[in-house]
Each structure stands twice: as C-alpha cells, then as structure tokens.
Amino acid sequence: MEIRKATSTDVEEMQQLIQQFADIGLMLPRTIKSLCEHLQCFTVAVEDGKVIGVVGLHVLWTDLAEIRSLAVAPEAHGRGVGRQIVSALLKEAEHLGIAQVLSLTYQTGFFEKLDFHIVRKESLPHKVWKDCIYCNKFYHCDEVAMVYHTSHHQLLRRGRRDEQRLKLEYN
C-alpha cells in the first residue's frame, strides 16, 4: 500500500469512495468539482492501482486545520488504512505549524486511538462560522467534534501565557 498526495487521476475514485458513505449518511458528499478545487489538500492510500482510502486536510486558521472526507473502502476496513492516512495528515499539520487538528465525526473510537479528544463545537468558532453555518445539519448536527493537539499547541499556549504575564507586569 502506498500513502501519497492525491493527483487528478485519483479524483473519480475518491468521489466514488466518499459517495458510498455519504449515501448512508455517514459523511457529507463531495462533488468532482469540489475535489478538484481542493485536490492539493487530499492524501490517498493506493493498493494495486486502486484508491482504497482518502482524507483531506483543510486549513481553517493559523492554528487550526480539519480532517475532512475520511473514507476507507469497505474491503480495506480493519487493516490500518485510516490510521495511516490520518497519521500522514497529522504530520503534515505539524510541518505547517498548525496547533490543533479537528474532526467532526461519528467515529469517536477511531479518533480517540489517534489521541484526539472530544470538545464542544462552540470552542471552534473558525469552523462553525466558516463552514457549519452553511450545512443543512447546522441546527441538528449530530457529529462529535474532536481535536488533536500537535507539538505547536503547547508552544502556542505557553506564548499566550507569557504574553499575558508581560501585560500584567508592564501595566
């Protein structure tokens, strides 16, 4: 199995894989157009020339990115495909200097194994007011918000504490 950035030749298979789960209400659908417009955000798992996993990393703010459109082919479930492609994106977020990576999910157990923890959606205003407000599930969203903290999270928190301390000392 190869984990790599998606290319234009992967788009149709990515869309079909995502649509399988959208059809049963487990994720939001993605159009071919949307996948093409955000192609650089996607990573795929490929086996024997076939896309068996897909996931996107969408940067929302200087300190926040989102795992989107995670789908693994049913025949590849239980083989660590999801873990490997999400782990690749967590490394990418780390490289980009992103402090937190969020996922809105029904699969809390999967994300807990990757060190994500549950948070209130209200603690993610850059997500809620940028994307969620336009979703048809906005008023009755049943997805669970989960966040992963990269090593940049502690640096960010420490920097904010130091900044507050300095303000107190100089005022």
GUBATI-428936 format. One record per residue (C-alpha): residue in one letter; x, y, z. Coordinates in steps of 0.25 Angstrom, whole numbers, plus 5000, padded with zeros to 4 digits. Layout:
BEGIN
<r: a, px: X, py: Y, pz: Z>
...
***
This chain:
BEGIN
<r: m, px: 5000, py: 5000, pz: 5000>
<r: e, px: 5005, py: 5014, pz: 4996>
<r: i, px: 5001, py: 5027, pz: 5004>
<r: r, px: 5003, py: 5039, pz: 4995>
<r: k, px: 4997, py: 5052, pz: 4992>
<r: a, px: 4985, py: 5051, pz: 4982>
<r: t, px: 4986, py: 5054, pz: 4968>
<r: s, px: 4976, py: 5058, pz: 4957>
<r: t, px: 4975, py: 5043, pz: 4952>
<r: d, px: 4970, py: 5039, pz: 4966>
<r: v, px: 4958, py: 5049, pz: 4967>
<r: e, px: 4947, py: 5040, pz: 4961>
<r: e, px: 4951, py: 5028, pz: 4970>
<r: m, px: 4952, py: 5038, pz: 4982>
<r: q, px: 4938, py: 5043, pz: 4979>
<r: q, px: 4932, py: 5029, pz: 4978>
<r: l, px: 4938, py: 5025, pz: 4991>
<r: i, px: 4933, py: 5037, pz: 4998>
<r: q, px: 4919, py: 5036, pz: 4992>
<r: q, px: 4918, py: 5021, pz: 4997>
<r: f, px: 4918, py: 5027, pz: 5011>
<r: a, px: 4910, py: 5040, pz: 5008>
<r: d, px: 4899, py: 5031, pz: 5002>
<r: i, px: 4897, py: 5025, pz: 5016>
<r: g, px: 4898, py: 5038, pz: 5024>
<r: l, px: 4912, py: 5035, pz: 5030>
<r: m, px: 4918, py: 5047, pz: 5023>
<r: l, px: 4915, py: 5059, pz: 5015>
<r: p, px: 4916, py: 5057, pz: 4999>
<r: r, px: 4927, py: 5063, pz: 4991>
<r: t, px: 4926, py: 5067, pz: 4976>
<r: i, px: 4936, py: 5065, pz: 4966>
<r: k, px: 4937, py: 5080, pz: 4965>
<r: s, px: 4940, py: 5081, pz: 4980>
<r: l, px: 4950, py: 5070, pz: 4980>
<r: c, px: 4957, py: 5077, pz: 4968>
<r: e, px: 4957, py: 5091, pz: 4975>
<r: h, px: 4963, py: 5085, pz: 4987>
<r: l, px: 4972, py: 5074, pz: 4981>
<r: q, px: 4985, py: 5079, pz: 4988>
<r: c, px: 4978, py: 5076, pz: 5002>
<r: f, px: 4976, py: 5061, pz: 4999>
<r: t, px: 4984, py: 5049, pz: 5002>
<r: v, px: 4981, py: 5035, pz: 4997>
<r: a, px: 4984, py: 5021, pz: 5000>
<r: v, px: 4986, py: 5013, pz: 4988>
<r: e, px: 4987, py: 4998, pz: 4986>
<r: d, px: 4989, py: 4990, pz: 4973>
<r: g, px: 4986, py: 5003, pz: 4966>
<r: k, px: 4973, py: 5006, pz: 4973>
<r: v, px: 4969, py: 5017, pz: 4983>
<r: i, px: 4965, py: 5010, pz: 4996>
<r: g, px: 4966, py: 5022, pz: 5005>
<r: v, px: 4964, py: 5037, pz: 5004>
<r: v, px: 4965, py: 5048, pz: 5014>
<r: g, px: 4967, py: 5063, pz: 5013>
<r: l, px: 4974, py: 5073, pz: 5022>
<r: h, px: 4967, py: 5087, pz: 5021>
<r: v, px: 4974, py: 5099, pz: 5028>
<r: l, px: 4963, py: 5108, pz: 5035>
<r: w, px: 4972, py: 5117, pz: 5042>
<r: t, px: 4987, py: 5120, pz: 5046>
<r: d, px: 4985, py: 5110, pz: 5058>
<r: l, px: 4974, py: 5101, pz: 5053>
<r: a, px: 4972, py: 5090, pz: 5042>
<r: e, px: 4961, py: 5080, pz: 5039>
<r: i, px: 4962, py: 5065, pz: 5035>
<r: r, px: 4951, py: 5064, pz: 5024>
<r: s, px: 4945, py: 5054, pz: 5016>
<r: l, px: 4952, py: 5042, pz: 5022>
<r: a, px: 4947, py: 5029, pz: 5015>
<r: v, px: 4953, py: 5015, pz: 5014>
<r: a, px: 4948, py: 5005, pz: 5004>
<r: p, px: 4940, py: 4994, pz: 5012>
<r: e, px: 4949, py: 4983, pz: 5007>
<r: a, px: 4960, py: 4990, pz: 5014>
<r: h, px: 4954, py: 4993, pz: 5027>
<r: g, px: 4962, py: 4987, pz: 5039>
<r: r, px: 4975, py: 4988, pz: 5032>
<r: g, px: 4980, py: 5001, pz: 5038>
<r: v, px: 4978, py: 5009, pz: 5025>
<r: g, px: 4970, py: 5020, pz: 5032>
<r: r, px: 4980, py: 5021, pz: 5043>
<r: q, px: 4992, py: 5022, pz: 5033>
<r: i, px: 4985, py: 5033, pz: 5024>
<r: v, px: 4981, py: 5041, pz: 5036>
<r: s, px: 4995, py: 5040, pz: 5043>
<r: a, px: 5001, py: 5045, pz: 5030>
<r: l, px: 4992, py: 5058, pz: 5031>
<r: l, px: 4995, py: 5060, pz: 5045>
<r: k, px: 5010, py: 5060, pz: 5041>
<r: e, px: 5006, py: 5070, pz: 5030>
<r: a, px: 4999, py: 5079, pz: 5040>
<r: e, px: 5011, py: 5078, pz: 5049>
<r: h, px: 5020, py: 5082, pz: 5038>
<r: l, px: 5011, py: 5094, pz: 5035>
<r: g, px: 5012, py: 5099, pz: 5049>
<r: i, px: 4997, py: 5096, pz: 5052>
<r: a, px: 4994, py: 5095, pz: 5067>
<r: q, px: 4981, py: 5087, pz: 5066>
<r: v, px: 4974, py: 5078, pz: 5056>
<r: l, px: 4959, py: 5075, pz: 5057>
<r: s, px: 4950, py: 5065, pz: 5052>
<r: l, px: 4935, py: 5065, pz: 5052>
<r: t, px: 4931, py: 5050, pz: 5053>
<r: y, px: 4922, py: 5039, pz: 5057>
<r: q, px: 4935, py: 5030, pz: 5058>
<r: t, px: 4940, py: 5035, pz: 5072>
<r: g, px: 4946, py: 5022, pz: 5076>
<r: f, px: 4955, py: 5022, pz: 5063>
<r: f, px: 4960, py: 5037, pz: 5066>
<r: e, px: 4962, py: 5034, pz: 5081>
<r: k, px: 4972, py: 5023, pz: 5077>
<r: l, px: 4980, py: 5034, pz: 5070>
<r: d, px: 4980, py: 5044, pz: 5082>
<r: f, px: 4968, py: 5052, pz: 5078>
<r: h, px: 4959, py: 5057, pz: 5089>
<r: i, px: 4945, py: 5062, pz: 5090>
<r: v, px: 4942, py: 5077, pz: 5090>
<r: r, px: 4930, py: 5085, pz: 5089>
<r: k, px: 4927, py: 5090, pz: 5075>
<r: e, px: 4925, py: 5104, pz: 5081>
<r: s, px: 4940, py: 5104, pz: 5084>
<r: l, px: 4943, py: 5104, pz: 5069>
<r: p, px: 4937, py: 5117, pz: 5064>
<r: h, px: 4946, py: 5117, pz: 5052>
<r: k, px: 4940, py: 5104, pz: 5047>
<r: v, px: 4925, py: 5107, pz: 5052>
<r: w, px: 4924, py: 5121, pz: 5046>
<r: k, px: 4932, py: 5118, pz: 5033>
<r: d, px: 4926, py: 5104, pz: 5029>
<r: c, px: 4916, py: 5099, pz: 5039>
<r: i, px: 4906, py: 5110, pz: 5037>
<r: y, px: 4904, py: 5107, pz: 5023>
<r: c, px: 4902, py: 5092, pz: 5025>
<r: n, px: 4888, py: 5087, pz: 5025>
<r: k, px: 4891, py: 5079, pz: 5038>
<r: f, px: 4894, py: 5092, pz: 5045>
<r: y, px: 4882, py: 5093, pz: 5055>
<r: h, px: 4882, py: 5078, pz: 5057>
<r: c, px: 4897, py: 5074, pz: 5056>
<r: d, px: 4899, py: 5060, pz: 5062>
<r: e, px: 4914, py: 5059, pz: 5059>
<r: v, px: 4924, py: 5060, pz: 5070>
<r: a, px: 4935, py: 5070, pz: 5070>
<r: m, px: 4949, py: 5064, pz: 5073>
<r: v, px: 4962, py: 5071, pz: 5074>
<r: y, px: 4977, py: 5066, pz: 5073>
<r: h, px: 4988, py: 5075, pz: 5079>
<r: t, px: 5001, py: 5076, pz: 5071>
<r: s, px: 5014, py: 5080, pz: 5078>
<r: h, px: 5011, py: 5094, pz: 5073>
<r: h, px: 4999, py: 5095, pz: 5083>
<r: q, px: 5008, py: 5095, pz: 5095>
<r: l, px: 5017, py: 5106, pz: 5089>
<r: l, px: 5004, py: 5114, pz: 5086>
<r: r, px: 4998, py: 5113, pz: 5100>
<r: r, px: 5012, py: 5116, pz: 5106>
<r: g, px: 5013, py: 5128, pz: 5097>
<r: r, px: 4999, py: 5133, pz: 5101>
<r: r, px: 5002, py: 5131, pz: 5116>
<r: d, px: 5016, py: 5139, pz: 5114>
<r: e, px: 5009, py: 5150, pz: 5107>
<r: q, px: 4998, py: 5151, pz: 5118>
<r: r, px: 5009, py: 5151, pz: 5129>
<r: l, px: 5017, py: 5162, pz: 5122>
<r: k, px: 5004, py: 5171, pz: 5120>
<r: l, px: 5001, py: 5169, pz: 5135>
<r: e, px: 5016, py: 5173, pz: 5139>
<r: y, px: 5016, py: 5185, pz: 5130>
<r: n, px: 5002, py: 5191, pz: 5134>
***
